[in-house]
C-alpha cells in the first residue's frame, strides 16, 4: 500500500507542477486553447492518442468486447490505429490546420459558423458539444473507480473528487500546453504499462500459446455454436464487431476534442512525424487493450457478468498481480483518464465561451474575461460530470461502453460529415449541416430514451452511432444538391489557402 501510494503522489505532483509551469503559455485565448498553434509533433501525436484512449477503452470497451468477441477484439485496436489515427492525420490534419487558421477559428463550432456563414449553426454545434461530452466524461470516472476500489479499497466518491480536482488544477493553470506536456508523460506511462500488464497476464496463464489454447476450449452457446470461436480470426459475431470498429475508429474524425489537436500543429514536419507516432501509439495502446481483454473469459469462474457487468472483467484479470504492477495499472488508467478528461473540458468550456457567450450573451468580451469564463466553465463542467458519474454508478443505469457509445455517436454523427465535406467540397451547404446535426444528435437521443422501437441491430448504441456517422456521409451531399449554396467568394477565398506556394529545400522536396 505504501508503494502504491508513493507512486500516486509522485504522479500527481508531476502533473500539477507542469500545469503551474505552463501558466506562462496561457495568458490569452489562443495560448490557453491552442498553445499558440506551435505544438510540435511528439506532443501533438501523444495528445491525440491519450485523448483517444481512456479508462473507457481499458476498462469498459476492452472488457465488454474482449468478452463478446474473444481475441478477435484486437481488430478494434487495429482499426483504431489505421482508420482512427493514421488516416485521420493524413485526411484531416493538414487541411484542418490551414483552413481553421484562415477562418481564425479555435473550436469546431467556430469553424462551422465561419465555413457555413451562420452564427446560429455555431451556437447549435456548441450546445451539442456541451451536452454530449458530459456522458463521455462521466464514463471516465466510472472506469477509474473500479481499479481504485481494487487497489486501494477506498470510496468511489473519493476517487472522483481526487481525479476531478487534480485535473482541474493543471488544466486551469496551464491550458492546452500543460495538457499536451502531461499527455506526453501520461502516454509514455500508458505504453510501458500496457506492455507490462499483457506480459504479466499471459505469464499467469502459462504463456501466449497456453492462453490461446485455453480460450479455444471455452464454449458459450449463447454467443456462438462454433467450437473455438473466441480464439478465432473474426470471433463469434463479425457483423457487430465491424460496427464497433467503425464507431471507435471513424468516430474520432468528428469529435471536437480530437480534431482540435490538428488546429495546434506547428508545421509540415509535425504532420509527418505526428502521423507515424500516433499510429504506433494506437497500435500498442489500443491494440494491446483489446488483445488483453480478449483473454477475459479465462477468468469466467471469477466473473459474474449478470451481477457486476462487463466493467468488472479487466479489474478481475488484474487483481492477483503484484503490488508494483497493480500500482502501475492504476497510474496507467489514471493517465489515460486524466488526459482525456483534460481534453474534453478544454473543448467544452472553450466552445461554450467562444461560440455562445462571446458576442451573443456578452458583447465586446475582452481576452481577460474570455479566459476567466473558460476557467470557470472548466470547473462547472468537471463538477457536473462528476455528479453524474456518482449517480450513474450508484444506480447502475448503464455500462461504460454504452455511455461512451451515446456520446461518440451523437457527436460524430452530427459533425463528421459536414466537417469533412467542408474541408474538401465547395458546395457543402448550411442546410445540409443543420440536417446532419439534427439527425445525428436526434437518433442517439431516441436510442437512449426509446431503444425498443429501433430494429434489433440498432438497439445497441454502438451500432446506432456507426449508423449515424455513415448516414451523415450520405445526408450532406444529397441535401447540399437541393439547398442554397454558400457564398462563392467566401468559399473560393477559403479554398485558395490550400494552394499557397512555399519555397522549400531540395532535401525536402525534389524538383520537377
WOMO-V654428 format. One record per residue. N is the residue number from 1. RES is the residue in one small letter. SS is DSSP state (alpha for helix, beta for strand, coil for the rest). PHI is phi in whole degrees, 0 to 359 (999 if undefined). Layout:
BEGIN
[[N/RES/SS/PHI] [N/RES/SS/PHI]]
END
This chain:
BEGIN
[[1/x/coil/999] [2/x/alpha/297] [3/x/alpha/299] [4/x/alpha/295] [5/x/alpha/293] [6/x/alpha/298] [7/x/alpha/299] [8/x/alpha/294] [9/x/alpha/298] [10/x/alpha/298] [11/x/alpha/299] [12/x/alpha/296] [13/x/alpha/297] [14/x/alpha/296] [15/x/alpha/300] [16/x/alpha/292] [17/x/alpha/300] [18/x/alpha/296] [19/x/alpha/301] [20/x/alpha/292] [21/x/alpha/297] [22/x/alpha/276] [23/x/alpha/299] [24/x/alpha/290] [25/x/alpha/272] [26/x/coil/247] [27/x/coil/265] [28/x/coil/220] [29/x/alpha/297] [30/x/alpha/298] [31/x/alpha/290] [32/x/alpha/289] [33/x/alpha/272] [34/x/alpha/235] [35/x/alpha/64] [36/x/alpha/72] [37/x/alpha/53] [38/x/coil/227] [39/x/beta/273] [40/x/coil/286] [41/x/alpha/294] [42/x/alpha/293] [43/x/alpha/294] [44/x/alpha/295] [45/x/alpha/296] [46/x/alpha/289] [47/x/alpha/297] [48/x/alpha/296] [49/x/alpha/293] [50/x/alpha/287] [51/x/alpha/288] [52/x/alpha/288] [53/x/coil/250] [54/x/coil/223] [55/x/alpha/299] [56/x/alpha/300] [57/x/alpha/287] [58/x/alpha/293] [59/x/alpha/265] [60/x/alpha/283] [61/x/alpha/290] [62/x/alpha/300] [63/x/alpha/291] [64/x/alpha/293] [65/x/alpha/278] [66/x/alpha/296] [67/x/alpha/292] [68/x/alpha/284] [69/x/alpha/245] [70/x/alpha/67] [71/x/alpha/295] [72/x/alpha/293] [73/x/alpha/297] [74/x/alpha/301] [75/x/alpha/301] [76/x/alpha/296] [77/x/alpha/296] [78/x/alpha/295] [79/x/alpha/297] [80/x/alpha/300] [81/x/alpha/287] [82/x/alpha/280] [83/x/alpha/276] [84/x/alpha/280] [85/x/alpha/246] [86/x/alpha/300] [87/x/alpha/292] [88/x/alpha/298] [89/x/alpha/295] [90/x/alpha/293] [91/x/alpha/280] [92/x/alpha/258] [93/x/alpha/310] [94/x/alpha/294] [95/x/alpha/294] [96/x/alpha/298] [97/x/alpha/299] [98/x/alpha/291] [99/x/alpha/284] [100/x/alpha/288] [101/x/alpha/289] [102/x/alpha/298] [103/x/coil/275] [104/x/coil/56] [105/x/coil/259] [106/x/coil/254] [107/x/coil/226] [108/x/alpha/294] [109/x/alpha/301] [110/x/alpha/296] [111/x/alpha/297] [112/x/alpha/300] [113/x/alpha/298] [114/x/alpha/283] [115/x/alpha/294] [116/x/coil/253] [117/x/coil/51] [118/x/coil/211] [119/x/alpha/291] [120/x/alpha/296] [121/x/alpha/295] [122/x/alpha/298] [123/x/alpha/294] [124/x/alpha/300] [125/x/alpha/295] [126/x/alpha/293] [127/x/alpha/293] [128/x/alpha/299] [129/x/alpha/301] [130/x/alpha/296] [131/x/alpha/292] [132/x/alpha/270] [133/x/alpha/279] [134/x/alpha/296] [135/x/alpha/297] [136/x/alpha/295] [137/x/alpha/297] [138/x/alpha/299] [139/x/alpha/292] [140/x/alpha/296] [141/x/alpha/297] [142/x/alpha/301] [143/x/alpha/300] [144/x/alpha/292] [145/x/alpha/298] [146/x/alpha/301] [147/x/alpha/285] [148/x/alpha/296] [149/x/alpha/298] [150/x/alpha/291] [151/x/alpha/276] [152/x/alpha/239] [153/x/coil/55] [154/x/coil/247] [155/x/coil/297] [156/x/alpha/301] [157/x/alpha/298] [158/x/alpha/296] [159/x/alpha/302] [160/x/alpha/295] [161/x/alpha/298] [162/x/alpha/299] [163/x/alpha/295] [164/x/alpha/295] [165/x/alpha/295] [166/x/alpha/292] [167/x/alpha/296] [168/x/alpha/301] [169/x/alpha/298] [170/x/alpha/283] [171/x/alpha/288] [172/x/alpha/297] [173/x/alpha/286] [174/x/alpha/250] [175/x/alpha/63] [176/x/alpha/297] [177/x/alpha/296] [178/x/alpha/297] [179/x/alpha/297] [180/x/alpha/295] [181/x/alpha/293] [182/x/alpha/297] [183/x/alpha/301] [184/x/alpha/296] [185/x/alpha/295] [186/x/alpha/295] [187/x/alpha/295] [188/x/alpha/299] [189/x/alpha/299] [190/x/alpha/296] [191/x/alpha/298] [192/x/alpha/295] [193/x/alpha/297] [194/x/alpha/292] [195/x/alpha/295] [196/x/alpha/295] [197/x/alpha/293] [198/x/alpha/301] [199/x/alpha/300] [200/x/alpha/293] [201/x/alpha/294] [202/x/alpha/296] [203/x/alpha/298] [204/x/alpha/291] [205/x/coil/252] [206/x/coil/88] [207/x/coil/101] [208/x/alpha/299] [209/x/alpha/295] [210/x/alpha/293] [211/x/alpha/294] [212/x/alpha/296] [213/x/alpha/298] [214/x/alpha/296] [215/x/alpha/293] [216/x/alpha/292] [217/x/coil/275] [218/x/coil/279] [219/x/coil/235] [220/x/coil/217] [221/x/coil/297] [222/x/coil/286] [223/x/coil/262] [224/x/coil/195] [225/x/coil/266] [226/x/coil/276] [227/x/coil/298] [228/x/coil/70] [229/x/alpha/299] [230/x/alpha/285] [231/x/alpha/248] [232/x/coil/272] [233/x/coil/296] [234/x/coil/248] [235/x/coil/74] [236/x/coil/281] [237/x/coil/214] [238/x/alpha/298] [239/x/alpha/294] [240/x/alpha/291] [241/x/alpha/298] [242/x/alpha/298] [243/x/alpha/300] [244/x/alpha/294] [245/x/alpha/300] [246/x/alpha/295] [247/x/alpha/298] [248/x/alpha/281] [249/x/alpha/256] [250/x/alpha/291] [251/x/alpha/301] [252/x/alpha/297] [253/x/alpha/292] [254/x/alpha/242] [255/x/coil/267] [256/x/alpha/301] [257/x/alpha/290] [258/x/alpha/271] [259/x/alpha/298] [260/x/alpha/298] [261/x/alpha/297] [262/x/alpha/288] [263/x/alpha/298] [264/x/coil/264] [265/x/beta/299] [266/x/coil/283] [267/x/coil/201] [268/x/alpha/297] [269/x/alpha/301] [270/x/alpha/296] [271/x/alpha/296] [272/x/alpha/296] [273/x/alpha/293] [274/x/alpha/299] [275/x/alpha/300] [276/x/alpha/293] [277/x/alpha/296] [278/x/alpha/293] [279/x/alpha/292] [280/x/alpha/297] [281/x/alpha/302] [282/x/alpha/293] [283/x/alpha/301] [284/x/alpha/288] [285/x/alpha/284] [286/x/alpha/289] [287/x/alpha/302] [288/x/alpha/294] [289/x/alpha/299] [290/x/alpha/290] [291/x/alpha/299] [292/x/alpha/298] [293/x/alpha/299] [294/x/coil/298] [295/x/coil/264] [296/x/alpha/302] [297/x/alpha/290] [298/x/alpha/293] [299/x/alpha/250] [300/x/coil/297] [301/x/coil/287] [302/x/coil/253] [303/x/coil/248] [304/x/coil/244] [305/x/alpha/298] [306/x/alpha/299] [307/x/alpha/270] [308/x/alpha/250] [309/x/coil/77] [310/x/coil/291] [311/x/coil/293] [312/x/alpha/270] [313/x/alpha/296] [314/x/alpha/297] [315/x/alpha/304] [316/x/alpha/294] [317/x/alpha/296] [318/x/alpha/258] [319/x/coil/294] [320/x/coil/262] [321/x/coil/288] [322/x/coil/293] [323/x/alpha/305] [324/x/alpha/297] [325/x/alpha/291] [326/x/alpha/295] [327/x/alpha/299] [328/x/alpha/295] [329/x/alpha/296] [330/x/alpha/300] [331/x/alpha/292] [332/x/alpha/302] [333/x/alpha/289] [334/x/alpha/298] [335/x/alpha/300] [336/x/alpha/298] [337/x/alpha/287] [338/x/alpha/292] [339/x/alpha/293] [340/x/alpha/291] [341/x/alpha/300] [342/x/alpha/298] [343/x/alpha/295] [344/x/alpha/294] [345/x/alpha/289] [346/x/alpha/294] [347/x/alpha/299] [348/x/alpha/289] [349/x/alpha/291] [350/x/alpha/291] [351/x/alpha/297] [352/x/alpha/295] [353/x/alpha/288] [354/x/alpha/287] [355/x/alpha/261] [356/x/alpha/245] [357/x/alpha/287] [358/x/beta/297] [359/x/coil/71] [360/x/coil/265] [361/x/coil/256] [362/x/beta/245] [363/x/coil/280] [364/x/coil/50] [365/x/coil/281] [366/x/coil/289] [367/x/alpha/302] [368/x/alpha/297] [369/x/alpha/290] [370/x/alpha/297] [371/x/alpha/299] [372/x/alpha/298] [373/x/alpha/296] [374/x/alpha/300] [375/x/alpha/293] [376/x/alpha/295] [377/x/alpha/292] [378/x/alpha/300] [379/x/alpha/297] [380/x/alpha/298] [381/x/alpha/295] [382/x/alpha/298] [383/x/alpha/296] [384/x/alpha/298] [385/x/alpha/294] [386/x/alpha/294] [387/x/alpha/298] [388/x/alpha/298] [389/x/alpha/298] [390/x/alpha/293] [391/x/alpha/298] [392/x/alpha/298] [393/x/alpha/294] [394/x/alpha/286] [395/x/alpha/262] [396/x/coil/52] [397/x/coil/294] [398/x/coil/200] [399/x/coil/273] [400/x/alpha/304] [401/x/alpha/300] [402/x/alpha/289] [403/x/alpha/300] [404/x/alpha/292] [405/x/alpha/298] [406/x/alpha/297] [407/x/alpha/295] [408/x/alpha/298] [409/x/alpha/298] [410/x/alpha/292] [411/x/alpha/291] [412/x/alpha/290] [413/x/alpha/296] [414/x/alpha/279] [415/x/alpha/257] [416/x/alpha/304] [417/x/alpha/295] [418/x/alpha/296] [419/x/alpha/289] [420/x/alpha/295] [421/x/alpha/297] [422/x/alpha/296] [423/x/alpha/283] [424/x/alpha/246] [425/x/coil/237] [426/x/coil/290] [427/x/coil/265] [428/x/coil/296] [429/x/coil/246] [430/x/alpha/296] [431/x/alpha/298] [432/x/alpha/294] [433/x/alpha/293] [434/x/alpha/301] [435/x/alpha/300] [436/x/alpha/292] [437/x/alpha/302] [438/x/alpha/294] [439/x/alpha/294] [440/x/alpha/298] [441/x/alpha/287] [442/x/alpha/292] [443/x/alpha/291] [444/x/alpha/286] [445/x/alpha/294] [446/x/alpha/297] [447/x/alpha/296] [448/x/alpha/285] [449/x/alpha/259] [450/x/coil/219] [451/x/alpha/301] [452/x/alpha/297] [453/x/alpha/282] [454/x/coil/280] [455/x/coil/304] [456/x/alpha/306] [457/x/alpha/293] [458/x/alpha/261] [459/x/coil/289] [460/x/coil/285] [461/x/alpha/302] [462/x/alpha/296] [463/x/alpha/294] [464/x/alpha/294] [465/x/alpha/296] [466/x/alpha/297] [467/x/alpha/297] [468/x/alpha/298] [469/x/alpha/294] [470/x/alpha/295] [471/x/alpha/296] [472/x/alpha/300] [473/x/alpha/293] [474/x/alpha/268] [475/x/alpha/299] [476/x/alpha/300] [477/x/alpha/293] [478/x/alpha/293] [479/x/alpha/294] [480/x/alpha/298] [481/x/alpha/293] [482/x/coil/245] [483/x/coil/236] [484/x/coil/301] [485/x/coil/283] [486/x/coil/291] [487/x/coil/303] [488/x/alpha/295] [489/x/alpha/296] [490/x/alpha/297] [491/x/alpha/295] [492/x/alpha/298] [493/x/alpha/295] [494/x/alpha/293] [495/x/alpha/288] [496/x/alpha/294] [497/x/alpha/295] [498/x/alpha/291] [499/x/alpha/258] [500/x/coil/299] [501/x/coil/259] [502/x/coil/225] [503/x/coil/276] [504/x/coil/227] [505/x/coil/290] [506/x/coil/298] [507/x/coil/289] [508/x/coil/268] [509/x/coil/218] [510/x/coil/288] [511/x/coil/291] [512/x/coil/297]]
END
